Amino acid sequence: MSSSSLWRAVAIYELSLSFPELTGYTHVGVGHLSVILGMPPTHRIELLRAAEYHRWTRRKLQAIAKESVPRGLK
């Protein structure tokens, strides 16, 4: 396992501890979670909730996430 894969796995695990509601999501997968890992925590759950509700693909979430991050954080 590469160091980046290990980092991603640990980050996703920590995300699941921070937002336990993720375990009940049926339309959001690991790919979705990987998209939002580098985002501020306040944006993460908001985008994931929208992705689950609207059944966004990973690519759709990625496009929306890119537009929604404040300029100083890109």
Predicted model as a PDB file, atoms N, CA, C, CB and O in Angstrom, pLDDT in the B-factor column:
MODEL        1                                                                  
ATOM      1  N   MET A   1       0.857  -1.177   0.000  1.00 81.00           N  
ATOM      2  CA  MET A   1       0.000   0.000   0.000  1.00 81.00           C  
ATOM      3  C   MET A   1       0.901   1.238   0.000  1.00 81.00           C  
ATOM      4  CB  MET A   1      -0.974  -0.001   1.237  1.00 81.00           C  
ATOM      5  O   MET A   1       1.853   1.330   0.775  1.00 81.00           O  
ATOM      6  N   SER A   2       0.589   2.159  -0.862  1.00 92.00           N  
ATOM      7  CA  SER A   2       1.383   3.392  -0.923  1.00 92.00           C  
ATOM      8  C   SER A   2       1.045   4.292   0.259  1.00 92.00           C  
ATOM      9  CB  SER A   2       1.136   4.139  -2.255  1.00 92.00           C  
ATOM     10  O   SER A   2       0.015   4.125   0.913  1.00 92.00           O  
ATOM     11  N   SER A   3       1.925   5.243   0.518  1.00 92.00           N  
ATOM     12  CA  SER A   3       1.694   6.156   1.635  1.00 92.00           C  
ATOM     13  C   SER A   3       0.462   7.026   1.392  1.00 92.00           C  
ATOM     14  CB  SER A   3       2.925   7.039   1.862  1.00 92.00           C  
ATOM     15  O   SER A   3      -0.250   7.360   2.339  1.00 92.00           O  
ATOM     16  N   SER A   4       0.200   7.400   0.131  1.00 89.00           N  
ATOM     17  CA  SER A   4      -0.987   8.214  -0.155  1.00 89.00           C  
ATOM     18  C   SER A   4      -2.270   7.409   0.046  1.00 89.00           C  
ATOM     19  CB  SER A   4      -0.929   8.759  -1.591  1.00 89.00           C  
ATOM     20  O   SER A   4      -3.279   7.951   0.498  1.00 89.00           O  
ATOM     21  N   SER A   5      -2.233   6.124  -0.286  1.00 89.00           N  
ATOM     22  CA  SER A   5      -3.407   5.266  -0.059  1.00 89.00           C  
ATOM     23  C   SER A   5      -3.666   5.087   1.429  1.00 89.00           C  
ATOM     24  CB  SER A   5      -3.214   3.893  -0.728  1.00 89.00           C  
ATOM     25  O   SER A   5      -4.817   5.091   1.867  1.00 89.00           O  
ATOM     26  N   LEU A   6      -2.613   4.930   2.195  1.00 92.00           N  
ATOM     27  CA  LEU A   6      -2.763   4.795   3.642  1.00 92.00           C  
ATOM     28  C   LEU A   6      -3.313   6.077   4.243  1.00 92.00           C  
ATOM     29  CB  LEU A   6      -1.422   4.436   4.293  1.00 92.00           C  
ATOM     30  O   LEU A   6      -4.210   6.033   5.085  1.00 92.00           O  
ATOM     31  N   TRP A   7      -2.775   7.236   3.814  1.00 91.00           N  
ATOM     32  CA  TRP A   7      -3.275   8.519   4.300  1.00 91.00           C  
ATOM     33  C   TRP A   7      -4.759   8.659   3.997  1.00 91.00           C  
ATOM     34  CB  TRP A   7      -2.491   9.681   3.672  1.00 91.00           C  
ATOM     35  O   TRP A   7      -5.533   9.069   4.863  1.00 91.00           O  
ATOM     36  N   ARG A   8      -5.166   8.321   2.769  1.00 89.00           N  
ATOM     37  CA  ARG A   8      -6.563   8.439   2.366  1.00 89.00           C  
ATOM     38  C   ARG A   8      -7.457   7.533   3.216  1.00 89.00           C  
ATOM     39  CB  ARG A   8      -6.719   8.093   0.878  1.00 89.00           C  
ATOM     40  O   ARG A   8      -8.535   7.941   3.649  1.00 89.00           O  
ATOM     41  N   ALA A   9      -7.000   6.303   3.450  1.00 91.00           N  
ATOM     42  CA  ALA A   9      -7.782   5.368   4.261  1.00 91.00           C  
ATOM     43  C   ALA A   9      -7.968   5.879   5.685  1.00 91.00           C  
ATOM     44  CB  ALA A   9      -7.108   4.001   4.286  1.00 91.00           C  
ATOM     45  O   ALA A   9      -9.067   5.804   6.236  1.00 91.00           O  
ATOM     46  N   VAL A  10      -6.903   6.393   6.278  1.00 93.00           N  
ATOM     47  CA  VAL A  10      -6.993   6.929   7.642  1.00 93.00           C  
ATOM     48  C   VAL A  10      -7.891   8.163   7.670  1.00 93.00           C  
ATOM     49  CB  VAL A  10      -5.588   7.280   8.186  1.00 93.00           C  
ATOM     50  O   VAL A  10      -8.691   8.323   8.591  1.00 93.00           O  
ATOM     51  N   ALA A  11      -7.767   9.030   6.675  1.00 91.00           N  
ATOM     52  CA  ALA A  11      -8.592  10.242   6.617  1.00 91.00           C  
ATOM     53  C   ALA A  11     -10.070   9.895   6.479  1.00 91.00           C  
ATOM     54  CB  ALA A  11      -8.153  11.135   5.449  1.00 91.00           C  
ATOM     55  O   ALA A  11     -10.918  10.539   7.097  1.00 91.00           O  
ATOM     56  N   ILE A  12     -10.384   8.886   5.678  1.00 90.00           N  
ATOM     57  CA  ILE A  12     -11.782   8.463   5.510  1.00 90.00           C  
ATOM     58  C   ILE A  12     -12.298   7.851   6.811  1.00 90.00           C  
ATOM     59  CB  ILE A  12     -11.916   7.442   4.341  1.00 90.00           C  
ATOM     60  O   ILE A  12     -13.446   8.085   7.191  1.00 90.00           O  
ATOM     61  N   TYR A  13     -11.472   7.080   7.487  1.00 92.00           N  
ATOM     62  CA  TYR A  13     -11.862   6.517   8.773  1.00 92.00           C  
ATOM     63  C   TYR A  13     -12.152   7.632   9.782  1.00 92.00           C  
ATOM     64  CB  TYR A  13     -10.760   5.581   9.307  1.00 92.00           C  
ATOM     65  O   TYR A  13     -13.165   7.586  10.480  1.00 92.00           O  
ATOM     66  N   GLU A  14     -11.275   8.626   9.861  1.00 91.00           N  
ATOM     67  CA  GLU A  14     -11.491   9.747  10.776  1.00 91.00           C  
ATOM     68  C   GLU A  14     -12.757  10.523  10.408  1.00 91.00           C  
ATOM     69  CB  GLU A  14     -10.276  10.686  10.765  1.00 91.00           C  
ATOM     70  O   GLU A  14     -13.486  10.983  11.287  1.00 91.00           O  
ATOM     71  N   LEU A  15     -13.011  10.664   9.117  1.00 90.00           N  
ATOM     72  CA  LEU A  15     -14.226  11.336   8.665  1.00 90.00           C  
ATOM     73  C   LEU A  15     -15.466  10.575   9.128  1.00 90.00           C  
ATOM     74  CB  LEU A  15     -14.227  11.473   7.133  1.00 90.00           C  
ATOM     75  O   LEU A  15     -16.450  11.180   9.552  1.00 90.00           O  
ATOM     76  N   SER A  16     -15.413   9.253   9.044  1.00 90.00           N  
ATOM     77  CA  SER A  16     -16.564   8.455   9.487  1.00 90.00           C  
ATOM     78  C   SER A  16     -16.786   8.576  10.997  1.00 90.00           C  
ATOM     79  CB  SER A  16     -16.364   6.980   9.105  1.00 90.00           C  
ATOM     80  O   SER A  16     -17.921   8.470  11.462  1.00 90.00           O  
ATOM     81  N   LEU A  17     -15.731   8.792  11.757  1.00 92.00           N  
ATOM     82  CA  LEU A  17     -15.878   9.002  13.204  1.00 92.00           C  
ATOM     83  C   LEU A  17     -16.471  10.375  13.495  1.00 92.00           C  
ATOM     84  CB  LEU A  17     -14.519   8.853  13.913  1.00 92.00           C  
ATOM     85  O   LEU A  17     -17.255  10.532  14.431  1.00 92.00           O  
ATOM     86  N   SER A  18     -16.095  11.366  12.695  1.00 89.00           N  
ATOM     87  CA  SER A  18     -16.594  12.725  12.891  1.00 89.00           C  
ATOM     88  C   SER A  18     -18.051  12.881  12.465  1.00 89.00           C  
ATOM     89  CB  SER A  18     -15.734  13.702  12.124  1.00 89.00           C  
ATOM     90  O   SER A  18     -18.798  13.661  13.055  1.00 89.00           O  
ATOM     91  N   PHE A  19     -18.442  12.145  11.450  1.00 90.00           N  
ATOM     92  CA  PHE A  19     -19.804  12.227  10.909  1.00 90.00           C  
ATOM     93  C   PHE A  19     -20.417  10.836  10.857  1.00 90.00           C  
ATOM     94  CB  PHE A  19     -19.804  12.875   9.497  1.00 90.00           C  
ATOM     95  O   PHE A  19     -20.458  10.226   9.788  1.00 90.00           O  
ATOM     96  N   PRO A  20     -20.898  10.317  11.992  1.00 91.00           N  
ATOM     97  CA  PRO A  20     -21.425   8.953  12.046  1.00 91.00           C  
ATOM     98  C   PRO A  20     -22.609   8.709  11.108  1.00 91.00           C  
ATOM     99  CB  PRO A  20     -21.840   8.636  13.451  1.00 91.00           C  
ATOM    100  O   PRO A  20     -22.900   7.564  10.761  1.00 91.00           O  
ATOM    101  N   GLU A  21     -23.289   9.780  10.697  1.00 92.00           N  
ATOM    102  CA  GLU A  21     -24.424   9.597   9.795  1.00 92.00           C  
ATOM    103  C   GLU A  21     -23.995   9.008   8.448  1.00 92.00           C  
ATOM    104  CB  GLU A  21     -25.134  10.928   9.575  1.00 92.00           C  
ATOM    105  O   GLU A  21     -24.825   8.472   7.714  1.00 92.00           O  
ATOM    106  N   LEU A  22     -22.709   9.104   8.125  1.00 89.00           N  
ATOM    107  CA  LEU A  22     -22.214   8.573   6.852  1.00 89.00           C  
ATOM    108  C   LEU A  22     -22.448   7.072   6.722  1.00 89.00           C  
ATOM    109  CB  LEU A  22     -20.732   8.871   6.703  1.00 89.00           C  
ATOM    110  O   LEU A  22     -22.610   6.561   5.614  1.00 89.00           O  
ATOM    111  N   THR A  23     -22.467   6.374   7.838  1.00 88.00           N  
ATOM    112  CA  THR A  23     -22.653   4.922   7.775  1.00 88.00           C  
ATOM    113  C   THR A  23     -24.033   4.540   7.255  1.00 88.00           C  
ATOM    114  CB  THR A  23     -22.437   4.309   9.147  1.00 88.00           C  
ATOM    115  O   THR A  23     -24.232   3.418   6.788  1.00 88.00           O  
ATOM    116  N   GLY A  24     -24.979   5.455   7.332  1.00 93.00           N  
ATOM    117  CA  GLY A  24     -26.320   5.184   6.825  1.00 93.00           C  
ATOM    118  C   GLY A  24     -26.533   5.613   5.383  1.00 93.00           C  
ATOM    119  O   GLY A  24     -27.585   5.345   4.803  1.00 93.00           O  
ATOM    120  N   TYR A  25     -25.549   6.272   4.805  1.00 94.00           N  
ATOM    121  CA  TYR A  25     -25.686   6.728   3.415  1.00 94.00           C  
ATOM    122  C   TYR A  25     -25.602   5.536   2.471  1.00 94.00           C  
ATOM    123  CB  TYR A  25     -24.592   7.774   3.062  1.00 94.00           C  
ATOM    124  O   TYR A  25     -24.795   4.626   2.665  1.00 94.00           O  
ATOM    125  N   THR A  26     -26.444   5.555   1.453  1.00 95.00           N  
ATOM    126  CA  THR A  26     -26.442   4.463   0.485  1.00 95.00           C  
ATOM    127  C   THR A  26     -25.933   4.872  -0.892  1.00 95.00           C  
ATOM    128  CB  THR A  26     -27.825   3.907   0.354  1.00 95.00           C  
ATOM    129  O   THR A  26     -25.611   4.010  -1.711  1.00 95.00           O  
ATOM    130  N   HIS A  27     -25.855   6.172  -1.158  1.00 95.00           N  
ATOM    131  CA  HIS A  27     -25.449   6.642  -2.483  1.00 95.00           C  
ATOM    132  C   HIS A  27     -24.079   7.307  -2.485  1.00 95.00           C  
ATOM    133  CB  HIS A  27     -26.472   7.607  -3.016  1.00 95.00           C  
ATOM    134  O   HIS A  27     -23.578   7.683  -3.545  1.00 95.00           O  
ATOM    135  N   VAL A  28     -23.480   7.455  -1.338  1.00 95.00           N  
ATOM    136  CA  VAL A  28     -22.157   8.068  -1.224  1.00 95.00           C  
ATOM    137  C   VAL A  28     -21.153   6.970  -0.904  1.00 95.00           C  
ATOM    138  CB  VAL A  28     -22.135   9.190  -0.127  1.00 95.00           C  
ATOM    139  O   VAL A  28     -21.324   6.209   0.048  1.00 95.00           O  
ATOM    140  N   GLY A  29     -20.103   6.905  -1.716  1.00 93.00           N  
ATOM    141  CA  GLY A  29     -19.089   5.880  -1.512  1.00 93.00           C  
ATOM    142  C   GLY A  29     -17.726   6.472  -1.213  1.00 93.00           C  
ATOM    143  O   GLY A  29     -17.596   7.674  -0.979  1.00 93.00           O  
ATOM    144  N   VAL A  30     -16.726   5.633  -1.221  1.00 92.00           N  
ATOM    145  CA  VAL A  30     -15.365   6.042  -0.921  1.00 92.00           C  
ATOM    146  C   VAL A  30     -14.879   7.097  -1.912  1.00 92.00           C  
ATOM    147  CB  VAL A  30     -14.434   4.832  -0.936  1.00 92.00           C  
ATOM    148  O   VAL A  30     -14.154   8.014  -1.527  1.00 92.00           O  
ATOM    149  N   GLY A  31     -15.263   6.981  -3.167  1.00 93.00           N  
ATOM    150  CA  GLY A  31     -14.871   7.973  -4.162  1.00 93.00           C  
ATOM    151  C   GLY A  31     -15.385   9.357  -3.814  1.00 93.00           C  
ATOM    152  O   GLY A  31     -14.675  10.349  -3.978  1.00 93.00           O  
ATOM    153  N   HIS A  32     -16.624   9.424  -3.333  1.00 95.00           N  
ATOM    154  CA  HIS A  32     -17.200  10.698  -2.907  1.00 95.00           C  
ATOM    155  C   HIS A  32     -16.402  11.274  -1.733  1.00 95.00           C  
ATOM    156  CB  HIS A  32     -18.687  10.519  -2.515  1.00 95.00           C  
ATOM    157  O   HIS A  32     -16.101  12.466  -1.692  1.00 95.00           O  
ATOM    158  N   LEU A  33     -16.074  10.408  -0.791  1.00 93.00           N  
ATOM    159  CA  LEU A  33     -15.350  10.858   0.397  1.00 93.00           C  
ATOM    160  C   LEU A  33     -13.961  11.371   0.032  1.00 93.00           C  
ATOM    161  CB  LEU A  33     -15.240   9.720   1.419  1.00 93.00           C  
ATOM    162  O   LEU A  33     -13.483  12.348   0.610  1.00 93.00           O  
ATOM    163  N   SER A  34     -13.325  10.722  -0.910  1.00 91.00           N  
ATOM    164  CA  SER A  34     -12.005  11.154  -1.343  1.00 91.00           C  
ATOM    165  C   SER A  34     -12.034  12.562  -1.938  1.00 91.00           C  
ATOM    166  CB  SER A  34     -11.445  10.174  -2.356  1.00 91.00           C  
ATOM    167  O   SER A  34     -11.073  13.320  -1.810  1.00 91.00           O  
ATOM    168  N   VAL A  35     -13.138  12.897  -2.584  1.00 92.00           N  
ATOM    169  CA  VAL A  35     -13.277  14.213  -3.212  1.00 92.00           C  
ATOM    170  C   VAL A  35     -13.222  15.330  -2.178  1.00 92.00           C  
ATOM    171  CB  VAL A  35     -14.588  14.294  -3.994  1.00 92.00           C  
ATOM    172  O   VAL A  35     -12.633  16.381  -2.432  1.00 92.00           O  
ATOM    173  N   ILE A  36     -13.822  15.117  -1.028  1.00 92.00           N  
ATOM    174  CA  ILE A  36     -13.977  16.207  -0.061  1.00 92.00           C  
ATOM    175  C   ILE A  36     -12.935  16.196   1.057  1.00 92.00           C  
ATOM    176  CB  ILE A  36     -15.344  16.145   0.546  1.00 92.00           C  
ATOM    177  O   ILE A  36     -13.005  17.033   1.956  1.00 92.00           O  
ATOM    178  N   LEU A  37     -11.988  15.290   1.028  1.00 89.00           N  
ATOM    179  CA  LEU A  37     -11.020  15.175   2.124  1.00 89.00           C  
ATOM    180  C   LEU A  37     -10.216  16.445   2.373  1.00 89.00           C  
ATOM    181  CB  LEU A  37     -10.078  14.050   1.843  1.00 89.00           C  
ATOM    182  O   LEU A  37      -9.936  16.769   3.527  1.00 89.00           O  
ATOM    183  N   GLY A  38      -9.844  17.157   1.348  1.00 84.00           N  
ATOM    184  CA  GLY A  38      -9.023  18.345   1.532  1.00 84.00           C  
ATOM    185  C   GLY A  38      -9.810  19.610   1.821  1.00 84.00           C  
ATOM    186  O   GLY A  38      -9.228  20.688   1.943  1.00 84.00           O  
ATOM    187  N   MET A  39     -11.109  19.495   1.930  1.00 87.00           N  
ATOM    188  CA  MET A  39     -11.964  20.662   2.141  1.00 87.00           C  
ATOM    189  C   MET A  39     -12.094  21.001   3.622  1.00 87.00           C  
ATOM    190  CB  MET A  39     -13.345  20.421   1.541  1.00 87.00           C  
ATOM    191  O   MET A  39     -11.854  20.156   4.484  1.00 87.00           O  
ATOM    192  N   PRO A  40     -12.478  22.247   3.910  1.00 85.00           N  
ATOM    193  CA  PRO A  40     -12.743  22.617   5.303  1.00 85.00           C  
ATOM    194  C   PRO A  40     -13.894  21.753   5.858  1.00 85.00           C  
ATOM    195  CB  PRO A  40     -13.093  24.142   5.414  1.00 85.00           C  
ATOM    196  O   PRO A  40     -14.842  21.451   5.133  1.00 85.00           O  
ATOM    197  N   PRO A  41     -13.816  21.365   7.114  1.00 83.00           N  
ATOM    198  CA  PRO A  41     -14.839  20.493   7.709  1.00 83.00           C  
ATOM    199  C   PRO A  41     -16.273  21.001   7.539  1.00 83.00           C  
ATOM    200  CB  PRO A  41     -14.555  20.321   9.171  1.00 83.00           C  
ATOM    201  O   PRO A  41     -17.195  20.202   7.375  1.00 83.00           O  
ATOM    202  N   THR A  42     -16.466  22.302   7.577  1.00 81.00           N  
ATOM    203  CA  THR A  42     -17.829  22.835   7.450  1.00 81.00           C  
ATOM    204  C   THR A  42     -18.419  22.566   6.079  1.00 81.00           C  
ATOM    205  CB  THR A  42     -17.839  24.329   7.721  1.00 81.00           C  
ATOM    206  O   THR A  42     -19.634  22.423   5.943  1.00 81.00           O  
ATOM    207  N   HIS A  43     -17.578  22.496   5.072  1.00 86.00           N  
ATOM    208  CA  HIS A  43     -18.060  22.227   3.713  1.00 86.00           C  
ATOM    209  C   HIS A  43     -18.275  20.737   3.474  1.00 86.00           C  
ATOM    210  CB  HIS A  43     -17.075  22.776   2.685  1.00 86.00           C  
ATOM    211  O   HIS A  43     -19.142  20.347   2.692  1.00 86.00           O  
ATOM    212  N   ARG A  44     -17.493  19.917   4.141  1.00 89.00           N  
ATOM    213  CA  ARG A  44     -17.530  18.471   3.894  1.00 89.00           C  
ATOM    214  C   ARG A  44     -18.924  17.875   4.071  1.00 89.00           C  
ATOM    215  CB  ARG A  44     -16.561  17.767   4.820  1.00 89.00           C  
ATOM    216  O   ARG A  44     -19.488  17.294   3.143  1.00 89.00           O  
ATOM    217  N   ILE A  45     -19.461  18.025   5.257  1.00 90.00           N  
ATOM    218  CA  ILE A  45     -20.724  17.358   5.554  1.00 90.00           C  
ATOM    219  C   ILE A  45     -21.864  17.951   4.744  1.00 90.00           C  
ATOM    220  CB  ILE A  45     -21.037  17.452   7.039  1.00 90.00           C  
ATOM    221  O   ILE A  45     -22.777  17.238   4.328  1.00 90.00           O  
ATOM    222  N   GLU A  46     -21.811  19.249   4.525  1.00 91.00           N  
ATOM    223  CA  GLU A  46     -22.839  19.907   3.716  1.00 91.00           C  
ATOM    224  C   GLU A  46     -22.873  19.316   2.298  1.00 91.00           C  
ATOM    225  CB  GLU A  46     -22.584  21.434   3.657  1.00 91.00           C  
ATOM    226  O   GLU A  46     -23.943  19.005   1.775  1.00 91.00           O  
ATOM    227  N   LEU A  47     -21.714  19.168   1.695  1.00 93.00           N  
ATOM    228  CA  LEU A  47     -21.642  18.607   0.346  1.00 93.00           C  
ATOM    229  C   LEU A  47     -22.010  17.124   0.327  1.00 93.00           C  
ATOM    230  CB  LEU A  47     -20.242  18.800  -0.227  1.00 93.00           C  
ATOM    231  O   LEU A  47     -22.677  16.658  -0.597  1.00 93.00           O  
ATOM    232  N   LEU A  48     -21.576  16.390   1.344  1.00 94.00           N  
ATOM    233  CA  LEU A  48     -21.913  14.966   1.390  1.00 94.00           C  
ATOM    234  C   LEU A  48     -23.411  14.745   1.587  1.00 94.00           C  
ATOM    235  CB  LEU A  48     -21.138  14.278   2.509  1.00 94.00           C  
ATOM    236  O   LEU A  48     -23.985  13.829   0.999  1.00 94.00           O  
ATOM    237  N   ARG A  49     -24.032  15.561   2.394  1.00 94.00           N  
ATOM    238  CA  ARG A  49     -25.482  15.457   2.570  1.00 94.00           C  
ATOM    239  C   ARG A  49     -26.203  15.732   1.253  1.00 94.00           C  
ATOM    240  CB  ARG A  49     -25.966  16.437   3.658  1.00 94.00           C  
ATOM    241  O   ARG A  49     -27.148  15.030   0.893  1.00 94.00           O  
ATOM    242  N   ALA A  50     -25.746  16.763   0.541  1.00 95.00           N  
ATOM    243  CA  ALA A  50     -26.352  17.082  -0.752  1.00 95.00           C  
ATOM    244  C   ALA A  50     -26.113  15.958  -1.753  1.00 95.00           C  
ATOM    245  CB  ALA A  50     -25.793  18.405  -1.299  1.00 95.00           C  
ATOM    246  O   ALA A  50     -27.009  15.610  -2.522  1.00 95.00           O  
ATOM    247  N   ALA A  51     -24.913  15.389  -1.747  1.00 96.00           N  
ATOM    248  CA  ALA A  51     -24.598  14.291  -2.664  1.00 96.00           C  
ATOM    249  C   ALA A  51     -25.487  13.080  -2.395  1.00 96.00           C  
ATOM    250  CB  ALA A  51     -23.119  13.897  -2.539  1.00 96.00           C  
ATOM    251  O   ALA A  51     -25.959  12.428  -3.326  1.00 96.00           O  
ATOM    252  N   GLU A  52     -25.709  12.790  -1.136  1.00 96.00           N  
ATOM    253  CA  GLU A  52     -26.583  11.664  -0.776  1.00 96.00           C  
ATOM    254  C   GLU A  52     -28.018  11.952  -1.187  1.00 96.00           C  
ATOM    255  CB  GLU A  52     -26.512  11.379   0.738  1.00 96.00           C  
ATOM    256  O   GLU A  52     -28.672  11.107  -1.798  1.00 96.00           O  
ATOM    257  N   TYR A  53     -28.504  13.126  -0.857  1.00 97.00           N  
ATOM    258  CA  TYR A  53     -29.892  13.483  -1.144  1.00 97.00           C  
ATOM    259  C   TYR A  53     -30.184  13.502  -2.644  1.00 97.00           C  
ATOM    260  CB  TYR A  53     -30.214  14.839  -0.542  1.00 97.00           C  
ATOM    261  O   TYR A  53     -31.203  12.983  -3.099  1.00 97.00           O  
ATOM    262  N   HIS A  54     -29.271  14.108  -3.402  1.00 97.00           N  
ATOM    263  CA  HIS A  54     -29.482  14.258  -4.848  1.00 97.00           C  
ATOM    264  C   HIS A  54     -28.905  13.105  -5.665  1.00 97.00           C  
ATOM    265  CB  HIS A  54     -28.871  15.554  -5.320  1.00 97.00           C  
ATOM    266  O   HIS A  54     -29.037  13.075  -6.888  1.00 97.00           O  
ATOM    267  N   ARG A  55     -28.266  12.162  -4.985  1.00 97.00           N  
ATOM    268  CA  ARG A  55     -27.656  10.999  -5.634  1.00 97.00           C  
ATOM    269  C   ARG A  55     -26.626  11.408  -6.686  1.00 97.00           C  
ATOM    270  CB  ARG A  55     -28.735  10.132  -6.277  1.00 97.00           C  
ATOM    271  O   ARG A  55     -26.602  10.881  -7.798  1.00 97.00           O  
ATOM    272  N   TRP A  56     -25.776  12.365  -6.302  1.00 97.00           N  
ATOM    273  CA  TRP A  56     -24.739  12.834  -7.216  1.00 97.00           C  
ATOM    274  C   TRP A  56     -23.689  11.752  -7.435  1.00 97.00           C  
ATOM    275  CB  TRP A  56     -24.080  14.112  -6.676  1.00 97.00           C  
ATOM    276  O   TRP A  56     -23.383  10.974  -6.532  1.00 97.00           O  
ATOM    277  N   THR A  57     -23.151  11.716  -8.633  1.00 97.00           N  
ATOM    278  CA  THR A  57     -21.994  10.871  -8.897  1.00 97.00           C  
ATOM    279  C   THR A  57     -20.774  11.531  -8.273  1.00 97.00           C  
ATOM    280  CB  THR A  57     -21.789  10.643 -10.431  1.00 97.00           C  
ATOM    281  O   THR A  57     -20.826  12.687  -7.853  1.00 97.00           O  
ATOM    282  N   ARG A  58     -19.688  10.792  -8.216  1.00 96.00           N  
ATOM    283  CA  ARG A  58     -18.451  11.352  -7.692  1.00 96.00           C  
ATOM    284  C   ARG A  58     -18.013  12.547  -8.535  1.00 96.00           C  
ATOM    285  CB  ARG A  58     -17.345  10.283  -7.658  1.00 96.00           C  
ATOM    286  O   ARG A  58     -17.554  13.558  -8.002  1.00 96.00           O  
ATOM    287  N   ARG A  59     -18.156  12.427  -9.831  1.00 96.00           N  
ATOM    288  CA  ARG A  59     -17.751  13.529 -10.724  1.00 96.00           C  
ATOM    289  C   ARG A  59     -18.615  14.770 -10.526  1.00 96.00           C  
ATOM    290  CB  ARG A  59     -17.827  13.081 -12.186  1.00 96.00           C  
ATOM    291  O   ARG A  59     -18.110  15.892 -10.561  1.00 96.00           O  
ATOM    292  N   LYS A  60     -19.896  14.575 -10.322  1.00 97.00           N  
ATOM    293  CA  LYS A  60     -20.787  15.715 -10.069  1.00 97.00           C  
ATOM    294  C   LYS A  60     -20.380  16.395  -8.765  1.00 97.00           C  
ATOM    295  CB  LYS A  60     -22.280  15.258 -10.007  1.00 97.00           C  
ATOM    296  O   LYS A  60     -20.290  17.621  -8.708  1.00 97.00           O  
ATOM    297  N   LEU A  61     -20.135  15.615  -7.727  1.00 96.00           N  
ATOM    298  CA  LEU A  61     -19.696  16.169  -6.446  1.00 96.00           C  
ATOM    299  C   LEU A  61     -18.374  16.906  -6.611  1.00 96.00           C  
ATOM    300  CB  LEU A  61     -19.558  15.057  -5.392  1.00 96.00           C  
ATOM    301  O   LEU A  61     -18.185  17.984  -6.047  1.00 96.00           O  
ATOM    302  N   GLN A  62     -17.472  16.332  -7.373  1.00 94.00           N  
ATOM    303  CA  GLN A  62     -16.174  16.960  -7.597  1.00 94.00           C  
ATOM    304  C   GLN A  62     -16.324  18.322  -8.273  1.00 94.00           C  
ATOM    305  CB  GLN A  62     -15.286  16.049  -8.444  1.00 94.00           C  
ATOM    306  O   GLN A  62     -15.651  19.280  -7.891  1.00 94.00           O  
ATOM    307  N   ALA A  63     -17.196  18.415  -9.269  1.00 94.00           N  
ATOM    308  CA  ALA A  63     -17.423  19.684  -9.970  1.00 94.00           C  
ATOM    309  C   ALA A  63     -18.035  20.723  -9.040  1.00 94.00           C  
ATOM    310  CB  ALA A  63     -18.333  19.470 -11.186  1.00 94.00           C  
ATOM    311  O   ALA A  63     -17.629  21.885  -9.046  1.00 94.00           O  
ATOM    312  N   ILE A  64     -19.004  20.305  -8.246  1.00 93.00           N  
ATOM    313  CA  ILE A  64     -19.666  21.233  -7.325  1.00 93.00           C  
ATOM    314  C   ILE A  64     -18.718  21.646  -6.203  1.00 93.00           C  
ATOM    315  CB  ILE A  64     -20.940  20.596  -6.737  1.00 93.00           C  
ATOM    316  O   ILE A  64     -18.701  22.809  -5.799  1.00 93.00           O  
ATOM    317  N   ALA A  65     -17.938  20.707  -5.706  1.00 91.00           N  
ATOM    318  CA  ALA A  65     -16.977  21.014  -4.641  1.00 91.00           C  
ATOM    319  C   ALA A  65     -15.950  22.030  -5.122  1.00 91.00           C  
ATOM    320  CB  ALA A  65     -16.270  19.733  -4.160  1.00 91.00           C  
ATOM    321  O   ALA A  65     -15.568  22.933  -4.378  1.00 91.00           O  
ATOM    322  N   LYS A  66     -15.508  21.885  -6.350  1.00 88.00           N  
ATOM    323  CA  LYS A  66     -14.516  22.794  -6.908  1.00 88.00           C  
ATOM    324  C   LYS A  66     -15.051  24.220  -6.970  1.00 88.00           C  
ATOM    325  CB  LYS A  66     -14.094  22.331  -8.299  1.00 88.00           C  
ATOM    326  O   LYS A  66     -14.313  25.177  -6.735  1.00 88.00           O  
ATOM    327  N   GLU A  67     -16.335  24.356  -7.287  1.00 86.00           N  
ATOM    328  CA  GLU A  67     -16.967  25.675  -7.372  1.00 86.00           C  
ATOM    329  C   GLU A  67     -17.252  26.281  -5.994  1.00 86.00           C  
ATOM    330  CB  GLU A  67     -18.261  25.574  -8.162  1.00 86.00           C  
ATOM    331  O   GLU A  67     -17.289  27.504  -5.850  1.00 86.00           O  
ATOM    332  N   SER A  68     -17.451  25.441  -4.995  1.00 79.00           N  
ATOM    333  CA  SER A  68     -17.923  25.931  -3.703  1.00 79.00           C  
ATOM    334  C   SER A  68     -16.828  26.294  -2.711  1.00 79.00           C  
ATOM    335  CB  SER A  68     -18.792  24.916  -3.093  1.00 79.00           C  
ATOM    336  O   SER A  68     -17.119  26.906  -1.684  1.00 79.00           O  
ATOM    337  N   VAL A  69     -15.592  25.939  -2.983  1.00 68.00           N  
ATOM    338  CA  VAL A  69     -14.513  26.228  -2.042  1.00 68.00           C  
ATOM    339  C   VAL A  69     -14.147  27.712  -2.135  1.00 68.00           C  
ATOM    340  CB  VAL A  69     -13.268  25.332  -2.329  1.00 68.00           C  
ATOM    341  O   VAL A  69     -13.921  28.226  -3.231  1.00 68.00           O  
ATOM    342  N   PRO A  70     -14.088  28.397  -0.998  1.00 60.00           N  
ATOM    343  CA  PRO A  70     -13.689  29.799  -1.016  1.00 60.00           C  
ATOM    344  C   PRO A  70     -12.325  29.977  -1.683  1.00 60.00           C  
ATOM    345  CB  PRO A  70     -13.656  30.359   0.408  1.00 60.00           C  
ATOM    346  O   PRO A  70     -11.467  29.099  -1.591  1.00 60.00           O  
ATOM    347  N   ARG A  71     -12.130  31.092  -2.342  1.00 50.00           N  
ATOM    348  CA  ARG A  71     -10.929  31.344  -3.144  1.00 50.00           C  
ATOM    349  C   ARG A  71      -9.623  31.127  -2.398  1.00 50.00           C  
ATOM    350  CB  ARG A  71     -10.960  32.737  -3.659  1.00 50.00           C  
ATOM    351  O   ARG A  71      -8.679  30.585  -2.972  1.00 50.00           O  
ATOM    352  N   GLY A  72      -9.542  31.524  -1.166  1.00 46.00           N  
ATOM    353  CA  GLY A  72      -8.304  31.399  -0.411  1.00 46.00           C  
ATOM    354  C   GLY A  72      -7.932  29.973  -0.052  1.00 46.00           C  
ATOM    355  O   GLY A  72      -6.811  29.722   0.390  1.00 46.00           O  
ATOM    356  N   LEU A  73      -8.855  29.031  -0.233  1.00 45.00           N  
ATOM    357  CA  LEU A  73      -8.599  27.658   0.181  1.00 45.00           C  
ATOM    358  C   LEU A  73      -8.302  26.720  -0.977  1.00 45.00           C  
ATOM    359  CB  LEU A  73      -9.766  27.142   0.944  1.00 45.00           C  
ATOM    360  O   LEU A  73      -8.038  25.538  -0.753  1.00 45.00           O  
ATOM    361  N   LYS A  74      -8.337  27.207  -2.194  1.00 44.00           N  
ATOM    362  CA  LYS A  74      -8.086  26.331  -3.350  1.00 44.00           C  
ATOM    363  C   LYS A  74      -6.635  26.019  -3.490  1.00 44.00           C  
ATOM    364  CB  LYS A  74      -8.589  26.958  -4.626  1.00 44.00           C  
ATOM    365  O   LYS A  74      -6.245  25.296  -4.407  1.00 44.00           O  
TER     366      LYS A  74                                                      
ENDMDL                                                                          
END                                                                             
